[in-house]
Each structure stands twice: as structure tokens, then as C-alpha cells.
Amino acid sequence: MSQVLKTVVARQRMLLHGRLATLLGRLVEPCRAHWCDREELERILMAALPGLVSCKYLYVLDQDARQLTANVSPQGLLSEHIGRDRRERPYLTEALAGARFSLSPVYISRNARRPSLTAIQRIEDEAGRLLGFLGADFDLRELPLTRELYTQPGQWIQLKGDPAIRGGLFNQERVESLMDQRIDEILDLIVELIAAHGVFHGKLHFSSSRATLWLIEDPYRFRLLDYEDLADPGICLAYTRHPYPKDAAIALNHVSEVFRTFKALRFMDETIYLRSGSLNIFNGIVGLNFSCDGSHYMPWDDFLDKSLAFWLGTGERCALDGARL
């Protein structure tokens, strides 16, 4: 997980921790007052459940993490869980170690097989001796989080590919594809579709002579074009006119530079060469996949700043598969 993504997740956990600690903390005193009465404990939990938005189950455990009550759910009491031993469940680790309140990492639930988390509140008597625990299970998709949209950071990311491909790299060489034979015309066509027909993300698969395109007017479905499509400029008639977006992260005059650089990388070497290249004009990220199966994602201006010598230089060759010498 990237550091930026970790920060977003940590912020959400902090908000949840504070909110749930307060809500479950309010139940400590009423549960303690009726500790030996299972039916009364279940009534307390049933009354509290509507205030715990999206809570799937509430339950009380004894000091050995054996369940004292039924699972209290929006559908009623699930009595088959009485006596269930939860001691080995990972969400109880912190509570059994003495934490007053703990919020588990996200895990895949046993029954629904969905991302879930569990909050555990420690319950003690007036003298501070452990009585047991109050547990609350939540389905992650139903939690009322802030859910701000995660934004991919605009930085260069390098990823290693299949070790089997990298290991045999110097036993292979580029085979001319159909796209290679008409690459100038095809690149011009893709640039035109981006400039005037609403394509905001285009990926060229040079080795297999195809392209995948995403359109502003229909962003949830991609279009797959084969070589026959790409070799015919008349396909522009199948796409409505759409002006180049003003909020694109890359200026239109640089779009053709990106695709021309794809061509240079495709033919730069018979062993190390570009297999596929993509551009998203809204985040300005260029995607590259090389013959060694290494992948790169980088801002368009960083991409254009690199010369072929960078990609083929002795000290930089390993950058193609995600590692530096």
C-alpha cells in the first residue's frame, strides 16, 4: 500500500475509532449493572442497536471471550451464537492484552465473505477487575465514513513484472507486428480521437496490434479496436465530435509528443522495447509496459523529459523492470 493510501486509511480509522469508542463506552455501565442477567443484557443491546448505524451484530463476552448473549442484529436475536468461543479471533487480540477499547484491522468475514471490522469495548467492575467484553461487528460497505475520493499521487511508480519473463529477456527479440507496419497512421488516428472525439484514456498494445479506449461520454465502458479498425481512419465517423477538455492535465499539443515517444520506445532496441503504452489526459499519467514485463506510471512531463539513452543506458537498464542499479 502506498504511503498516500495508508494516510487516507489511517484517517478513516481514526474517525471510526473516536466515534465507536464513545458509543460503546456509553453501554459499559448498563451492561455492568446487569452482568449476570443474559435477557436484560440482550434488551440493553437491542435498545442500543439503532444508535449504532450499520452495526451488524452486538454481543457480550465473558472474561474468557466466550459469548454470554445472543448476537443482537437488526433482524432480531440470533441465539445460536450463545456460548461461542471467540478467543482465537484476531479482533480480540488487543482487548485480551488489556486495551480498554480496540478497533480491529479490516478482515474478510467468515459468513458474508465481505470486508468487515470489529470494535471491542472492555467491561470492568467498580474495582477495575475484568468482567468481559462488548463486541460490535460492522460491514465495511455500510459504515458511514467520510469516504473522500482517494487521489492517485502524481509520481513515478515502477513495478516489476513476471520474473520468468525478465529471466529470459535476452533470449528474445521484437517481432514486427501489424501495428508496427503502419504505426505512424495509427498514432495519428489515436491522437485525433483524443483531440476531437472524446477519448480521454487510450492504450495501444503494440505487440498484439489493438487499442483500448475510454470515452468521456461513456466512461464506464471501454472500446476495443483491432488492427483492422485502427488501420481505417474512417472509424472517426463512429465517434461523436467532442472538444478537447479544458480541464485536461496535459495540453493538446503535447499529446502527439507522448504517442510519438511511444513509437521511439517501440523501436529503440530489438531486445528491450515497448509492448504497450497509455495516456490518461485527466490525470496526465503515462503508462508503459516493456518487453521485460516491467511497468511504469509517470506524469507526462517526466516521461517527455527522458531520452532514449535514459531507457537504454547501462546504469538505467534495470529501471525497465522496476529496479535501479
Short mmCIF file of the C-alpha atoms (twelve columns), coordinates in Angstrom:
data_MODEL
# 
_entry.id   MODEL 
# 
loop_
_atom_site.group_PDB 
_atom_site.id 
_atom_site.type_symbol 
_atom_site.label_atom_id 
_atom_site.label_alt_id 
_atom_site.label_comp_id 
_atom_site.label_asym_id 
_atom_site.label_seq_id 
_atom_site.Cartn_x 
_atom_site.Cartn_y 
_atom_site.Cartn_z 
_atom_site.pdbx_PDB_model_num 
ATOM 1   C CA . MET A 1   0.000   0.000   0.000   1 
ATOM 2   C CA . SER A 2   1.403   3.419   -0.922  1 
ATOM 3   C CA . GLN A 3   2.089   5.982   1.798   1 
ATOM 4   C CA . VAL A 4   -0.654  8.273   0.494   1 
ATOM 5   C CA . LEU A 5   -3.202  5.453   0.540   1 
ATOM 6   C CA . LYS A 6   -2.057  4.450   4.037   1 
ATOM 7   C CA . THR A 7   -2.666  8.023   5.191   1 
ATOM 8   C CA . VAL A 8   -6.238  8.017   3.829   1 
ATOM 9   C CA . VAL A 9   -6.980  4.671   5.507   1 
ATOM 10  C CA . ALA A 10  -5.441  5.829   8.795   1 
ATOM 11  C CA . ARG A 11  -7.600  8.970   8.774   1 
ATOM 12  C CA . GLN A 12  -10.755 6.911   8.301   1 
ATOM 13  C CA . ARG A 13  -9.750  4.554   11.122  1 
ATOM 14  C CA . MET A 14  -9.080  7.485   13.441  1 
ATOM 15  C CA . LEU A 15  -12.561 8.896   12.799  1 
ATOM 16  C CA . LEU A 16  -14.176 5.494   13.331  1 
ATOM 17  C CA . HIS A 17  -12.166 4.814   16.476  1 
ATOM 18  C CA . GLY A 18  -13.269 8.041   18.131  1 
ATOM 19  C CA . ARG A 19  -16.908 7.640   17.182  1 
ATOM 20  C CA . LEU A 20  -17.274 3.971   18.138  1 
ATOM 21  C CA . ALA A 21  -15.308 4.309   21.369  1 
ATOM 22  C CA . THR A 22  -17.793 6.945   22.509  1 
ATOM 23  C CA . LEU A 23  -20.867 4.941   21.516  1 
ATOM 24  C CA . LEU A 24  -19.748 1.644   23.039  1 
ATOM 25  C CA . GLY A 25  -18.387 3.386   26.140  1 
ATOM 26  C CA . ARG A 26  -21.930 4.505   26.981  1 
ATOM 27  C CA . LEU A 27  -23.012 0.876   27.251  1 
ATOM 28  C CA . VAL A 28  -20.409 -0.127  29.840  1 
ATOM 29  C CA . GLU A 29  -22.355 0.986   32.924  1 
ATOM 30  C CA . PRO A 30  -25.753 -0.544  31.978  1 
ATOM 31  C CA . CYS A 31  -24.051 -3.830  30.989  1 
ATOM 32  C CA . ARG A 32  -22.067 -3.910  34.225  1 
ATOM 33  C CA . ALA A 33  -25.226 -3.303  36.265  1 
ATOM 34  C CA . HIS A 34  -26.940 -6.363  34.727  1 
ATOM 35  C CA . TRP A 35  -23.917 -8.578  34.150  1 
ATOM 36  C CA . CYS A 36  -25.463 -11.799 35.423  1 
ATOM 37  C CA . ASP A 37  -28.764 -11.389 33.541  1 
ATOM 38  C CA . ARG A 38  -28.488 -12.523 29.900  1 
ATOM 39  C CA . GLU A 39  -32.006 -11.465 28.937  1 
ATOM 40  C CA . GLU A 40  -31.501 -7.994  30.394  1 
ATOM 41  C CA . LEU A 41  -28.156 -7.656  28.616  1 
ATOM 42  C CA . GLU A 42  -29.845 -8.547  25.332  1 
ATOM 43  C CA . ARG A 43  -32.556 -5.938  25.975  1 
ATOM 44  C CA . ILE A 44  -29.848 -3.316  26.579  1 
ATOM 45  C CA . LEU A 45  -28.142 -4.233  23.322  1 
ATOM 46  C CA . MET A 46  -31.417 -4.266  21.372  1 
ATOM 47  C CA . ALA A 47  -32.200 -0.764  22.639  1 
ATOM 48  C CA . ALA A 48  -28.707 0.457   21.735  1 
ATOM 49  C CA . LEU A 49  -28.525 -1.092  18.258  1 
ATOM 50  C CA . PRO A 50  -30.427 1.671   16.370  1 
ATOM 51  C CA . GLY A 51  -27.882 4.203   17.635  1 
ATOM 52  C CA . LEU A 52  -25.017 2.197   16.137  1 
ATOM 53  C CA . VAL A 53  -25.669 2.922   12.490  1 
ATOM 54  C CA . SER A 54  -24.856 -0.033  10.198  1 
ATOM 55  C CA . CYS A 55  -23.874 -2.330  13.075  1 
ATOM 56  C CA . LYS A 56  -24.468 -5.952  12.034  1 
ATOM 57  C CA . TYR A 57  -24.125 -7.628  15.432  1 
ATOM 58  C CA . LEU A 58  -23.804 -6.627  19.087  1 
ATOM 59  C CA . TYR A 59  -22.869 -9.205  21.716  1 
ATOM 60  C CA . VAL A 60  -21.367 -9.598  25.170  1 
ATOM 61  C CA . LEU A 61  -18.470 -11.944 26.005  1 
ATOM 62  C CA . ASP A 62  -17.220 -13.155 29.363  1 
ATOM 63  C CA . GLN A 63  -13.637 -12.646 30.532  1 
ATOM 64  C CA . ASP A 64  -12.547 -15.740 28.578  1 
ATOM 65  C CA . ALA A 65  -14.134 -14.369 25.367  1 
ATOM 66  C CA . ARG A 66  -16.970 -16.889 25.438  1 
ATOM 67  C CA . GLN A 67  -20.244 -15.387 24.274  1 
ATOM 68  C CA . LEU A 68  -22.805 -14.673 27.029  1 
ATOM 69  C CA . THR A 69  -25.589 -13.276 24.852  1 
ATOM 70  C CA . ALA A 70  -27.145 -13.966 21.503  1 
ATOM 71  C CA . ASN A 71  -25.963 -11.942 18.534  1 
ATOM 72  C CA . VAL A 72  -28.217 -8.895  18.595  1 
ATOM 73  C CA . SER A 73  -28.917 -7.926  14.987  1 
ATOM 74  C CA . PRO A 74  -31.370 -5.691  13.090  1 
ATOM 75  C CA . GLN A 75  -33.247 -8.916  12.306  1 
ATOM 76  C CA . GLY A 76  -33.534 -9.872  15.990  1 
ATOM 77  C CA . LEU A 77  -31.731 -12.246 18.345  1 
ATOM 78  C CA . LEU A 78  -29.523 -14.975 16.884  1 
ATOM 79  C CA . SER A 79  -29.381 -17.345 19.828  1 
ATOM 80  C CA . GLU A 80  -27.250 -19.984 18.119  1 
ATOM 81  C CA . HIS A 81  -24.187 -17.843 18.923  1 
ATOM 82  C CA . ILE A 82  -24.614 -18.148 22.707  1 
ATOM 83  C CA . GLY A 83  -21.571 -19.939 24.127  1 
ATOM 84  C CA . ARG A 84  -19.439 -19.280 21.043  1 
ATOM 85  C CA . ASP A 85  -15.721 -19.129 21.840  1 
ATOM 86  C CA . ARG A 86  -14.195 -16.075 20.167  1 
ATOM 87  C CA . ARG A 87  -10.861 -16.093 21.973  1 
ATOM 88  C CA . GLU A 88  -8.842  -17.031 18.880  1 
ATOM 89  C CA . ARG A 89  -10.402 -14.408 16.653  1 
ATOM 90  C CA . PRO A 90  -7.764  -11.796 15.699  1 
ATOM 91  C CA . TYR A 91  -10.014 -8.842  16.517  1 
ATOM 92  C CA . LEU A 92  -9.803  -9.785  20.221  1 
ATOM 93  C CA . THR A 93  -6.014  -9.677  20.442  1 
ATOM 94  C CA . GLU A 94  -5.744  -6.101  21.753  1 
ATOM 95  C CA . ALA A 95  -8.706  -6.445  24.107  1 
ATOM 96  C CA . LEU A 96  -7.314  -9.618  25.693  1 
ATOM 97  C CA . ALA A 97  -3.992  -7.808  26.104  1 
ATOM 98  C CA . GLY A 98  -5.724  -5.129  28.181  1 
ATOM 99  C CA . ALA A 99  -6.866  -2.430  25.718  1 
ATOM 100 C CA . ARG A 100 -9.900  -0.553  27.035  1 
ATOM 101 C CA . PHE A 101 -11.200 -0.106  23.505  1 
ATOM 102 C CA . SER A 102 -9.864  -1.573  20.263  1 
ATOM 103 C CA . LEU A 103 -10.790 -1.437  16.603  1 
ATOM 104 C CA . SER A 104 -9.678  -4.399  14.537  1 
ATOM 105 C CA . PRO A 105 -7.963  -4.248  11.167  1 
ATOM 106 C CA . VAL A 106 -10.316 -4.890  8.263   1 
ATOM 107 C CA . TYR A 107 -10.842 -8.612  7.677   1 
ATOM 108 C CA . ILE A 108 -12.989 -10.797 5.433   1 
ATOM 109 C CA . SER A 109 -15.983 -12.060 7.433   1 
ATOM 110 C CA . ARG A 110 -16.487 -15.804 7.756   1 
ATOM 111 C CA . ASN A 111 -20.109 -15.900 6.631   1 
ATOM 112 C CA . ALA A 112 -20.787 -12.995 4.259   1 
ATOM 113 C CA . ARG A 113 -17.184 -13.047 2.895   1 
ATOM 114 C CA . ARG A 114 -17.087 -9.265  2.841   1 
ATOM 115 C CA . PRO A 115 -14.635 -6.708  4.302   1 
ATOM 116 C CA . SER A 116 -15.617 -6.153  7.941   1 
ATOM 117 C CA . LEU A 117 -14.227 -4.829  11.196  1 
ATOM 118 C CA . THR A 118 -14.993 -5.350  14.878  1 
ATOM 119 C CA . ALA A 119 -14.944 -2.911  17.778  1 
ATOM 120 C CA . ILE A 120 -14.304 -4.353  21.258  1 
ATOM 121 C CA . GLN A 121 -15.068 -2.485  24.499  1 
ATOM 122 C CA . ARG A 122 -13.592 -3.828  27.755  1 
ATOM 123 C CA . ILE A 123 -16.019 -4.048  30.682  1 
ATOM 124 C CA . GLU A 124 -14.723 -3.985  34.273  1 
ATOM 125 C CA . ASP A 125 -16.384 -3.949  37.674  1 
ATOM 126 C CA . GLU A 126 -16.137 -0.996  40.090  1 
ATOM 127 C CA . ALA A 127 -12.851 -2.333  41.413  1 
ATOM 128 C CA . GLY A 128 -11.324 -2.483  37.945  1 
ATOM 129 C CA . ARG A 129 -11.485 -6.252  37.621  1 
ATOM 130 C CA . LEU A 130 -12.273 -7.649  34.179  1 
ATOM 131 C CA . LEU A 131 -15.829 -8.853  33.691  1 
ATOM 132 C CA . GLY A 132 -15.798 -9.322  29.940  1 
ATOM 133 C CA . PHE A 133 -16.190 -7.545  26.628  1 
ATOM 134 C CA . LEU A 134 -18.767 -5.842  24.455  1 
ATOM 135 C CA . GLY A 135 -18.337 -6.591  20.760  1 
ATOM 136 C CA . ALA A 136 -19.775 -4.836  17.697  1 
ATOM 137 C CA . ASP A 137 -19.341 -6.142  14.140  1 
ATOM 138 C CA . PHE A 138 -19.638 -3.845  11.114  1 
ATOM 139 C CA . ASP A 139 -19.859 -4.456  7.381   1 
ATOM 140 C CA . LEU A 140 -17.375 -2.046  5.819   1 
ATOM 141 C CA . ARG A 141 -19.597 -1.153  2.873   1 
ATOM 142 C CA . GLU A 142 -22.308 0.116   5.233   1 
ATOM 143 C CA . LEU A 143 -20.172 2.216   7.564   1 
ATOM 144 C CA . PRO A 144 -20.922 5.976   7.443   1 
ATOM 145 C CA . LEU A 145 -17.381 7.124   6.664   1 
ATOM 146 C CA . THR A 146 -16.380 10.436  5.125   1 
ATOM 147 C CA . ARG A 147 -15.169 8.450   2.110   1 
ATOM 148 C CA . GLU A 148 -13.332 11.267  0.415   1 
ATOM 149 C CA . LEU A 149 -12.209 10.193  -3.026  1 
ATOM 150 C CA . TYR A 150 -8.709  8.790   -2.999  1 
ATOM 151 C CA . THR A 151 -6.489  10.640  -5.448  1 
ATOM 152 C CA . GLN A 152 -3.607  8.780   -7.043  1 
ATOM 153 C CA . PRO A 153 -0.425  10.757  -6.357  1 
ATOM 154 C CA . GLY A 154 1.223   12.180  -9.450  1 
ATOM 155 C CA . GLN A 155 4.568   10.475  -9.003  1 
ATOM 156 C CA . TRP A 156 6.584   7.944   -10.926 1 
ATOM 157 C CA . ILE A 157 5.751   4.365   -9.986  1 
ATOM 158 C CA . GLN A 158 7.822   1.414   -11.184 1 
ATOM 159 C CA . LEU A 159 6.581   -2.168  -10.898 1 
ATOM 160 C CA . LYS A 160 8.441   -5.390  -11.522 1 
ATOM 161 C CA . GLY A 161 6.880   -7.868  -13.897 1 
ATOM 162 C CA . ASP A 162 6.910   -11.645 -14.223 1 
ATOM 163 C CA . PRO A 163 10.340  -12.985 -13.099 1 
ATOM 164 C CA . ALA A 164 10.118  -15.723 -15.731 1 
ATOM 165 C CA . ILE A 165 9.912   -13.099 -18.479 1 
ATOM 166 C CA . ARG A 166 12.697  -10.982 -17.002 1 
ATOM 167 C CA . GLY A 167 14.924  -14.037 -16.649 1 
ATOM 168 C CA . GLY A 168 14.621  -14.889 -20.334 1 
ATOM 169 C CA . LEU A 169 14.730  -11.308 -21.603 1 
ATOM 170 C CA . PHE A 170 17.971  -11.595 -23.561 1 
ATOM 171 C CA . ASN A 171 16.826  -14.778 -25.299 1 
ATOM 172 C CA . GLN A 172 14.066  -12.915 -27.121 1 
ATOM 173 C CA . GLU A 173 13.747  -10.164 -29.680 1 
ATOM 174 C CA . ARG A 174 10.984  -7.985  -31.014 1 
ATOM 175 C CA . VAL A 175 8.774   -9.454  -33.727 1 
ATOM 176 C CA . GLU A 176 7.260   -6.921  -36.071 1 
ATOM 177 C CA . SER A 177 3.512   -6.633  -35.511 1 
ATOM 178 C CA . LEU A 178 0.837   -5.418  -37.909 1 
ATOM 179 C CA . MET A 179 0.648   -2.208  -35.903 1 
ATOM 180 C CA . ASP A 180 4.374   -1.672  -36.306 1 
ATOM 181 C CA . GLN A 181 3.956   -1.690  -40.068 1 
ATOM 182 C CA . ARG A 182 1.521   1.269   -40.031 1 
ATOM 183 C CA . ILE A 183 2.448   2.836   -36.734 1 
ATOM 184 C CA . ASP A 184 2.537   6.482   -37.947 1 
ATOM 185 C CA . GLU A 185 -1.013  6.382   -39.306 1 
ATOM 186 C CA . ILE A 186 -2.331  4.585   -36.239 1 
ATOM 187 C CA . LEU A 187 -0.709  7.052   -33.846 1 
ATOM 188 C CA . ASP A 188 -2.199  9.950   -35.809 1 
ATOM 189 C CA . LEU A 189 -5.624  8.305   -35.583 1 
ATOM 190 C CA . ILE A 190 -5.424  7.853   -31.796 1 
ATOM 191 C CA . VAL A 191 -4.308  11.459  -31.328 1 
ATOM 192 C CA . GLU A 192 -7.255  12.611  -33.442 1 
ATOM 193 C CA . LEU A 193 -9.716  10.547  -31.373 1 
ATOM 194 C CA . ILE A 194 -8.332  12.174  -28.216 1 
ATOM 195 C CA . ALA A 195 -8.245  15.669  -29.675 1 
ATOM 196 C CA . ALA A 196 -11.695 15.770  -31.251 1 
ATOM 197 C CA . HIS A 197 -13.778 12.717  -30.370 1 
ATOM 198 C CA . GLY A 198 -13.851 12.474  -26.581 1 
ATOM 199 C CA . VAL A 199 -11.278 9.752   -25.892 1 
ATOM 200 C CA . PHE A 200 -9.721  10.588  -22.512 1 
ATOM 201 C CA . HIS A 201 -7.759  7.369   -21.917 1 
ATOM 202 C CA . GLY A 202 -6.119  5.470   -24.722 1 
ATOM 203 C CA . LYS A 203 -3.887  2.406   -24.536 1 
ATOM 204 C CA . LEU A 204 -2.003  0.960   -27.502 1 
ATOM 205 C CA . HIS A 205 -0.965  -2.690  -27.374 1 
ATOM 206 C CA . PHE A 206 1.785   -2.677  -29.970 1 
ATOM 207 C CA . SER A 207 2.663   -6.353  -29.834 1 
ATOM 208 C CA . SER A 208 -0.935  -7.545  -30.271 1 
ATOM 209 C CA . SER A 209 -1.974  -4.701  -32.618 1 
ATOM 210 C CA . ARG A 210 -5.000  -3.474  -30.691 1 
ATOM 211 C CA . ALA A 211 -6.131  -0.490  -28.662 1 
ATOM 212 C CA . THR A 212 -8.463  0.082   -25.733 1 
ATOM 213 C CA . LEU A 213 -10.213 3.435   -25.465 1 
ATOM 214 C CA . TRP A 214 -12.353 5.128   -22.816 1 
ATOM 215 C CA . LEU A 215 -14.689 7.982   -23.828 1 
ATOM 216 C CA . ILE A 216 -15.873 10.984  -21.850 1 
ATOM 217 C CA . GLU A 217 -19.471 10.398  -22.937 1 
ATOM 218 C CA . ASP A 218 -19.438 6.762   -21.788 1 
ATOM 219 C CA . PRO A 219 -16.640 6.377   -19.220 1 
ATOM 220 C CA . TYR A 220 -17.793 3.093   -17.696 1 
ATOM 221 C CA . ARG A 221 -17.237 1.007   -20.845 1 
ATOM 222 C CA . PHE A 222 -14.074 0.672   -22.859 1 
ATOM 223 C CA . ARG A 223 -13.898 0.186   -26.621 1 
ATOM 224 C CA . LEU A 224 -11.595 -2.452  -28.067 1 
ATOM 225 C CA . LEU A 225 -10.222 -1.745  -31.533 1 
ATOM 226 C CA . ASP A 226 -8.334  -4.386  -33.507 1 
ATOM 227 C CA . TYR A 227 -5.834  -3.807  -36.266 1 
ATOM 228 C CA . GLU A 228 -8.491  -3.610  -38.990 1 
ATOM 229 C CA . ASP A 229 -10.232 -0.832  -37.056 1 
ATOM 230 C CA . LEU A 230 -7.030  1.050   -36.367 1 
ATOM 231 C CA . ALA A 231 -5.910  0.869   -39.988 1 
ATOM 232 C CA . ASP A 232 -9.067  2.659   -41.157 1 
ATOM 233 C CA . PRO A 233 -9.231  6.424   -40.395 1 
ATOM 234 C CA . GLY A 234 -12.910 6.240   -41.306 1 
ATOM 235 C CA . ILE A 235 -13.711 4.934   -37.839 1 
ATOM 236 C CA . CYS A 236 -13.743 8.569   -36.697 1 
ATOM 237 C CA . LEU A 237 -17.238 8.709   -38.211 1 
ATOM 238 C CA . ALA A 238 -18.358 6.279   -35.475 1 
ATOM 239 C CA . TYR A 239 -17.397 8.692   -32.683 1 
ATOM 240 C CA . THR A 240 -19.212 11.946  -31.954 1 
ATOM 241 C CA . ARG A 241 -17.367 15.231  -32.023 1 
ATOM 242 C CA . HIS A 242 -16.153 16.351  -28.635 1 
ATOM 243 C CA . PRO A 243 -13.842 19.324  -27.997 1 
ATOM 244 C CA . TYR A 244 -10.632 18.682  -26.113 1 
ATOM 245 C CA . PRO A 245 -11.454 19.202  -22.417 1 
ATOM 246 C CA . LYS A 246 -10.245 22.392  -20.795 1 
ATOM 247 C CA . ASP A 247 -9.507  20.624  -17.517 1 
ATOM 248 C CA . ALA A 248 -7.165  18.046  -19.033 1 
ATOM 249 C CA . ALA A 249 -3.853  17.757  -17.191 1 
ATOM 250 C CA . ILE A 250 -1.889  17.705  -20.441 1 
ATOM 251 C CA . ALA A 251 -2.101  20.340  -23.171 1 
ATOM 252 C CA . LEU A 252 -3.296  19.063  -26.534 1 
ATOM 253 C CA . ASN A 253 -0.052  19.961  -28.287 1 
ATOM 254 C CA . HIS A 254 1.831   17.542  -26.019 1 
ATOM 255 C CA . VAL A 255 -0.481  14.573  -26.648 1 
ATOM 256 C CA . SER A 256 1.077   13.805  -30.023 1 
ATOM 257 C CA . GLU A 257 4.554   14.096  -28.449 1 
ATOM 258 C CA . VAL A 258 3.649   11.364  -25.966 1 
ATOM 259 C CA . PHE A 259 2.487   9.000   -28.694 1 
ATOM 260 C CA . ARG A 260 5.488   9.756   -30.909 1 
ATOM 261 C CA . THR A 261 7.705   8.878   -27.970 1 
ATOM 262 C CA . PHE A 262 5.850   5.560   -27.696 1 
ATOM 263 C CA . LYS A 263 6.992   4.860   -31.251 1 
ATOM 264 C CA . ALA A 264 10.591  5.669   -30.364 1 
ATOM 265 C CA . LEU A 265 10.459  3.297   -27.383 1 
ATOM 266 C CA . ARG A 266 8.873   0.607   -29.519 1 
ATOM 267 C CA . PHE A 267 11.780  0.607   -31.973 1 
ATOM 268 C CA . MET A 268 14.646  1.641   -29.683 1 
ATOM 269 C CA . ASP A 269 16.095  -1.870  -29.317 1 
ATOM 270 C CA . GLU A 270 15.370  -5.370  -30.571 1 
ATOM 271 C CA . THR A 271 15.501  -6.826  -27.039 1 
ATOM 272 C CA . ILE A 272 14.235  -4.049  -24.795 1 
ATOM 273 C CA . TYR A 273 11.222  -2.385  -26.353 1 
ATOM 274 C CA . LEU A 274 7.774   -1.045  -25.526 1 
ATOM 275 C CA . ARG A 275 4.932   -3.578  -25.572 1 
ATOM 276 C CA . SER A 276 2.142   -1.175  -24.637 1 
ATOM 277 C CA . GLY A 277 1.708   2.486   -23.786 1 
ATOM 278 C CA . SER A 278 -1.209  4.508   -22.431 1 
ATOM 279 C CA . LEU A 279 -2.147  8.097   -21.677 1 
ATOM 280 C CA . ASN A 280 -4.919  9.461   -19.461 1 
ATOM 281 C CA . ILE A 281 -5.389  13.143  -20.225 1 
ATOM 282 C CA . PHE A 282 -7.214  13.941  -16.972 1 
ATOM 283 C CA . ASN A 283 -4.544  12.795  -14.554 1 
ATOM 284 C CA . GLY A 284 -1.747  13.232  -17.079 1 
ATOM 285 C CA . ILE A 285 -0.297  9.800   -16.329 1 
ATOM 286 C CA . VAL A 286 1.574   7.787   -18.937 1 
ATOM 287 C CA . GLY A 287 1.611   4.008   -18.552 1 
ATOM 288 C CA . LEU A 288 4.377   1.866   -20.056 1 
ATOM 289 C CA . ASN A 289 4.924   -1.881  -20.245 1 
ATOM 290 C CA . PHE A 290 8.202   -3.156  -21.659 1 
ATOM 291 C CA . SER A 291 9.412   -6.447  -23.099 1 
ATOM 292 C CA . CYS A 292 10.896  -7.355  -19.698 1 
ATOM 293 C CA . ASP A 293 7.340   -7.076  -18.332 1 
ATOM 294 C CA . GLY A 294 8.309   -4.110  -16.153 1 
ATOM 295 C CA . SER A 295 5.692   -1.357  -15.894 1 
ATOM 296 C CA . HIS A 296 5.978   2.363   -15.264 1 
ATOM 297 C CA . TYR A 297 3.366   5.007   -14.437 1 
ATOM 298 C CA . MET A 298 4.657   8.558   -14.583 1 
ATOM 299 C CA . PRO A 299 3.500   12.143  -15.219 1 
ATOM 300 C CA . TRP A 300 3.548   13.038  -18.910 1 
ATOM 301 C CA . ASP A 301 6.131   15.817  -18.493 1 
ATOM 302 C CA . ASP A 302 8.546   13.483  -16.676 1 
ATOM 303 C CA . PHE A 303 8.036   10.998  -19.487 1 
ATOM 304 C CA . LEU A 304 8.843   13.512  -22.215 1 
ATOM 305 C CA . ASP A 305 11.922  14.687  -20.327 1 
ATOM 306 C CA . LYS A 306 13.503  11.234  -20.589 1 
ATOM 307 C CA . SER A 307 15.673  10.447  -23.596 1 
ATOM 308 C CA . LEU A 308 16.128  7.041   -25.171 1 
ATOM 309 C CA . ALA A 309 19.556  6.991   -23.561 1 
ATOM 310 C CA . PHE A 310 17.810  7.023   -20.198 1 
ATOM 311 C CA . TRP A 311 15.795  3.895   -21.014 1 
ATOM 312 C CA . LEU A 312 18.748  2.096   -22.615 1 
ATOM 313 C CA . GLY A 313 21.648  3.440   -20.548 1 
ATOM 314 C CA . THR A 314 23.810  0.904   -18.772 1 
ATOM 315 C CA . GLY A 315 23.060  2.343   -15.347 1 
ATOM 316 C CA . GLU A 316 19.334  2.664   -16.029 1 
ATOM 317 C CA . ARG A 317 18.522  -0.578  -17.852 1 
ATOM 318 C CA . CYS A 318 17.082  -2.153  -14.703 1 
ATOM 319 C CA . ALA A 319 14.611  0.727   -14.375 1 
ATOM 320 C CA . LEU A 320 12.637  -1.044  -17.080 1 
ATOM 321 C CA . ASP A 321 11.622  -3.838  -14.723 1 
ATOM 322 C CA . GLY A 322 11.101  -1.639  -11.681 1 
ATOM 323 C CA . ALA A 323 14.533  -1.690  -10.054 1 
ATOM 324 C CA . ARG A 324 17.565  0.575   -10.206 1 
ATOM 325 C CA . LEU A 325 21.194  -0.436  -10.285 1 
# 
